[in-house]
Amino acid sequence: MRPLLVFLCLVVALSAAGAAELPSRDAKSAPPKTKRCEIGGQPGFLAADGQTCIRISGYVSGQMTSGALK
């Protein structure tokens, strides 16, 4: 029972930490626009130096299981 209580306390504490107030966005603090480029016909974007084209790809997977706690 105690590990479950500790886990629930951690979940509540972490969710409360993530609920902090977001910073406001002024019109003058907008992020700079990224320049687009192509790598072998695939879209990418230019790095800060303006000469390097970067393409990011991949996938994200996850798994969740549940069952009776002993």
Number of C-alpha atoms within 10 A of each C-alpha: 7 7 8 10 10 10 11 12 12 12 12 10 11 11 11 10 10 9 8 8 7 7 6 7 9 7 7 6 8 8 8 6 6 11 12 12 16 13 11 7 7 8 13 19 17 16 13 10 7 9 8 11 17 15 12 7 6 4 4 4 4 4 4 4 4 5 5 4 6 4
